[in-house]
Amino acid sequence: MSHGLEIHADGSASFVSARLDAWHRLGTVTTGALTAEEALEKAFLSNWNVRKVGGVHAYEITEHGVTKIESDDYFTVRTNPKTGMTERLGTVKEKYRPVQNEEHCELLNLLVDESGAHFETAGSLRGGRSVFVTMKLPKAISIAGADDIDLYLAGLNSHDGSSAFRFNVSPTRIVCANTQHMAISNAVSHYPVRHTAGAKAKIAEARKALGMVWEYAVAFEREAEKMINETLSLGAFERVCEEVWGPLEPNPSVRTRNNHTRRMNTLRHLFENADTQANIRGTRWAGFQAIGEYLDHYAPAKDAEVRAHRVLTSSDITKKKQAAYELLMAA
């Protein structure tokens, strides 16, 4: 599937999870804590030997043999962890320096040592062009004493030159496991990491990344508590939903009208009656959570695998959650 988890020819997925969650059927599920090295190994992220090649001296090894690549461009290739074949990943600049998945283990393990976090997931996206590892922080946030939020620190890297190695903070609501996607501020929700050598430099990077987490937690808690302390009527919630998904078009088809009706009925139920809203019902925070829960768990999907890919990778879900957040915060 485009832009989804990497699925190998033998049907295995480049994904590992330390618990049963929304996408656990896609890869290896473990019990107990993982080290960074174990996460990479179980998600087939080890021994890729990502390297930069280019010019008329570049060659690509495929199942059909060795092919000479006539190009002045530089690009990255890897050794496929399952087949051993060389695969092209992306075009890069001459100064680009590949950084192996293993090179991040040291920094990620430092984050665990510094914070008490533990590894939860790791995987490969877009055919190996991007990789991710997520860590769960040990301390949850309690929003106004009524709603608990777990914090995750995700390490993300690309091997096609599309982005630098960086950390993102991702809060997840414990009661229904929907990911929040609240972009409060780029300054505290994203942190790029320099590929520096030396233990002292790596420790400094780890501490800066953790500092970002705690800053984000403070900002997140402040804005969430503002939402949980303000009421939201059903009519106002419905108007927010119409803004997020757009109004029903004039003279819609029967299918479009039915889809719209089913979505609104589900959203109303989640807002008014769902057990997951028990402690926060009737608030702006409940409105935001109902929309998030719908997107993560109730929006139509062909099967569990499609839903899992979408939750992990869809920019549309992120945009809708951010739109809901901004609408509910602004009112």
C-alpha positions in Angstrom: 0.0 0.0 0.0 1.3 3.4 -0.9 2.9 5.3 2.0 2.1 2.4 4.4 4.1 0.0 6.4 6.6 -2.1 4.4 5.2 -5.5 3.6 7.8 -8.0 2.3 7.3 -10.6 -0.3 6.8 -13.3 2.3 4.0 -11.4 3.9 5.9 -10.2 6.9 5.7 -6.6 8.0 8.6 -4.3 9.0 6.9 -3.5 12.3 7.2 -4.5 15.9 4.9 -3.5 18.9 5.4 -4.1 22.6 1.6 -4.4 23.2 -1.7 -5.2 21.5 -2.9 -2.1 19.8 -4.9 -0.8 16.8 -2.3 -2.2 14.3 -1.0 -5.2 16.2 -1.9 -7.7 13.4 0.6 -6.0 11.0 3.8 -7.2 12.6 5.6 -8.8 15.6 4.0 -8.3 19.0 6.3 -8.8 22.0 5.8 -8.8 25.7 8.0 -6.8 28.0 10.3 -3.9 27.3 12.4 -3.7 24.2 15.9 -2.3 23.7 16.5 -0.2 20.6 18.6 -3.0 19.1 15.8 -5.5 19.7 13.2 -3.2 18.2 15.3 -2.8 15.1 15.9 -6.5 14.8 12.3 -7.6 15.2 11.1 -4.9 12.8 13.7 -6.0 10.1 15.4 -2.7 10.4 18.9 -4.0 11.0 21.8 -4.5 8.5 20.4 -2.3 5.8 23.8 -0.9 4.9 22.3 2.3 3.5 24.8 3.9 1.1 25.1 6.7 -1.4 26.0 6.0 -5.0 25.9 8.0 -8.1 27.4 8.9 -11.5 28.2 6.5 -14.3 29.9 4.1 -11.8 26.7 3.3 -10.0 25.2 -0.2 -10.3 22.0 -1.7 -9.1 21.7 -5.4 -8.2 18.2 -6.8 -9.0 16.7 -10.3 -9.4 17.6 -10.0 -13.1 21.3 -9.4 -12.4 23.6 -6.3 -12.3 22.4 -3.2 -14.0 24.6 -0.1 -14.7 22.8 3.1 -13.9 23.7 6.0 -16.2 23.1 9.0 -14.1 24.9 12.0 -12.7 22.6 12.1 -9.7 23.4 10.8 -6.3 21.0 8.4 -4.7 20.7 6.1 -1.7 20.4 2.3 -1.8 20.0 -0.3 0.9 20.4 -4.1 1.2 16.9 -5.5 1.6 16.8 -7.2 5.0 14.8 -10.2 3.7 16.1 -10.8 0.2 19.6 -9.4 0.4 19.0 -7.5 -2.9 20.1 -3.9 -3.4 17.2 -1.5 -3.7 17.2 2.2 -4.6 15.6 4.5 -2.0 15.8 8.1 -3.2 17.7 10.8 -5.0 20.0 12.9 -2.7 22.5 15.7 -2.9 26.2 15.2 -3.2 26.8 16.2 0.5 24.2 13.8 1.9 25.6 11.4 4.4 23.6 8.2 5.0 22.9 7.4 8.7 22.3 3.8 9.5 19.3 2.7 11.6 21.8 1.2 14.1 23.4 4.6 14.5 20.3 5.9 16.2 20.2 3.0 18.7 22.8 4.8 20.9 20.7 8.0 21.0 17.4 6.2 21.6 18.9 4.1 24.4 20.2 7.3 26.0 16.6 8.6 25.9 15.4 5.5 27.7 18.1 5.8 30.3 17.5 9.5 30.9 13.7 9.3 31.1 12.6 5.8 32.1 10.8 5.5 28.8 10.4 2.1 27.1 10.2 1.2 23.4 6.7 0.5 22.1 6.8 0.4 18.3 9.3 0.4 15.4 8.8 0.0 11.6 9.6 0.9 8.1 7.4 3.0 5.8 7.3 3.7 2.0 9.5 0.7 1.1 12.3 1.6 3.5 12.4 5.3 2.6 11.4 6.2 6.2 11.7 4.5 9.5 10.3 5.2 13.0 10.7 4.1 16.6 8.3 5.2 19.3 8.9 5.3 23.1 6.3 5.6 25.8 7.2 8.1 28.6 6.6 6.8 32.1 4.4 9.6 33.4 0.9 10.3 32.0 -0.8 13.6 32.0 -4.1 14.0 33.9 -6.3 16.6 32.4 -8.3 18.3 35.2 -8.2 15.1 37.1 -10.7 13.6 34.7 -8.8 12.3 31.6 -5.5 10.5 31.3 -3.1 11.0 28.4 0.0 9.0 27.7 3.0 10.7 26.0 5.1 9.1 23.3 8.3 10.3 21.8 8.7 9.1 18.2 12.1 9.0 16.5 11.7 9.5 12.7 14.3 9.3 10.0 14.4 9.1 6.2 16.9 7.4 3.9 15.8 9.2 0.7 16.8 12.7 1.8 13.2 13.9 2.4 13.8 14.8 6.0 16.3 14.8 8.8 16.3 12.6 11.8 13.8 14.2 14.3 11.7 13.6 17.3 7.9 14.2 17.5 5.7 14.2 20.6 2.5 12.2 20.2 -0.1 12.2 23.1 -2.5 9.3 23.2 -5.7 9.1 25.2 -5.5 6.0 27.4 -9.2 5.2 27.5 -9.7 4.7 23.8 -6.1 4.9 22.4 -6.8 7.6 19.9 -3.8 9.7 18.9 -4.2 13.4 19.6 -2.3 15.1 16.8 -2.4 18.5 18.5 0.2 20.7 16.8 0.4 23.2 19.7 3.7 24.7 18.5 6.4 23.4 16.2 8.9 24.7 18.8 7.8 22.1 21.3 6.3 19.3 19.3 9.1 18.7 16.8 12.9 18.6 17.4 15.5 17.9 14.6 18.6 16.0 15.7 22.1 16.7 14.3 24.1 13.6 13.3 26.9 14.4 15.7 29.7 12.1 16.9 30.8 11.5 20.5 29.0 10.5 23.6 28.8 14.0 25.1 27.1 15.3 22.0 24.6 12.5 21.9 23.7 12.9 25.6 23.2 16.6 24.9 20.8 15.8 22.0 18.9 13.3 24.1 18.4 15.9 26.9 17.3 18.5 24.4 14.7 16.1 23.0 13.4 15.3 26.5 13.2 19.0 27.3 11.0 19.4 24.3 8.7 16.6 25.7 8.2 18.3 29.0 7.6 21.7 27.4 5.0 20.1 25.1 3.4 18.4 28.1 2.9 21.7 29.9 1.5 23.4 26.8 -0.8 20.4 26.0 -2.1 20.2 29.6 -2.8 24.0 29.7 -4.8 24.0 26.4 -6.6 20.7 27.1 -7.8 21.9 30.5 -9.2 25.1 28.9 -11.3 22.8 26.6 -12.4 20.5 29.4 -13.6 23.4 31.5 -15.9 24.8 28.7 -19.2 23.2 27.8 -20.2 22.3 24.3 -23.8 21.7 23.1 -24.7 19.0 20.7 -25.6 21.6 18.1 -22.3 23.3 18.4 -20.5 20.0 18.2 -22.4 19.2 15.0 -21.4 22.5 13.5 -17.7 21.7 14.3 -18.1 18.4 12.5 -19.6 20.1 9.5 -16.6 22.4 9.4 -14.1 19.5 9.7 -15.7 17.3 7.0 -17.4 20.0 4.9 -21.1 20.5 4.4 -23.2 18.1 2.5 -23.1 19.1 -1.2 -26.3 20.2 -3.0 -28.3 17.3 -4.5 -26.0 14.6 -3.2 -26.2 11.0 -4.3 -28.0 8.5 -2.2 -24.6 6.9 -1.2 -23.1 10.3 -0.3 -26.2 11.2 1.8 -26.2 7.8 3.6 -22.4 8.1 4.3 -23.0 11.5 5.8 -25.9 10.3 7.9 -24.0 7.3 9.2 -20.9 9.5 10.1 -23.0 12.1 11.9 -25.0 9.4 13.8 -21.7 7.8 15.0 -20.2 11.1 16.0 -23.3 12.1 17.9 -23.2 8.8 19.8 -19.6 9.2 20.6 -20.2 12.7 21.9 -23.4 12.0 23.9 -23.3 8.3 24.9 -20.0 6.6 24.5 -18.4 5.2 27.7 -15.1 6.7 26.6 -16.6 10.1 27.3 -18.0 9.3 30.7 -15.8 11.7 32.7 -15.7 14.5 30.2 -19.1 14.5 28.6 -20.6 17.8 27.4 -17.2 19.6 27.1 -15.2 20.9 24.3 -12.6 18.4 25.2 -15.2 15.6 24.7 -16.0 17.0 21.3 -12.4 16.8 20.3 -12.1 13.3 21.7 -15.2 12.1 19.9 -13.8 13.3 16.5 -10.5 11.7 17.3 -12.1 8.4 18.3 -14.2 8.4 15.2 -11.2 8.9 12.9 -9.0 6.3 14.6 -11.6 3.6 15.2 -14.9 4.1 13.4 -14.3 5.7 10.0 -15.0 3.2 7.3 -12.1 1.0 6.2 -11.8 -2.1 4.0 -10.3 -4.2 6.8 -8.1 -3.9 9.9 -4.9 -3.7 8.0 -6.1 -0.7 5.9 -7.3 1.0 9.1 -4.0 0.4 10.7 -2.0 1.9 7.8 -4.3 4.9 7.8 -4.0 5.6 11.5 -0.2 5.3 11.2 0.4 7.3 8.1 -2.6 9.4 6.9 -2.1 13.1 6.7 -5.8 13.5 6.2 -6.5 12.2 9.7 -3.9 14.6 11.1 -5.4 17.5 9.3 -8.9 16.7 10.4 -7.9 16.4 14.1 -5.9 19.6 13.9 -8.9 21.4 12.3 -11.2 20.1 15.1 -8.7 21.2 17.7 -8.4 24.7 16.3 -12.1 25.1 15.9 -12.8 24.0 19.5 -10.0 26.1 20.9 -11.0 29.3 19.1 -14.6 29.3 20.2 
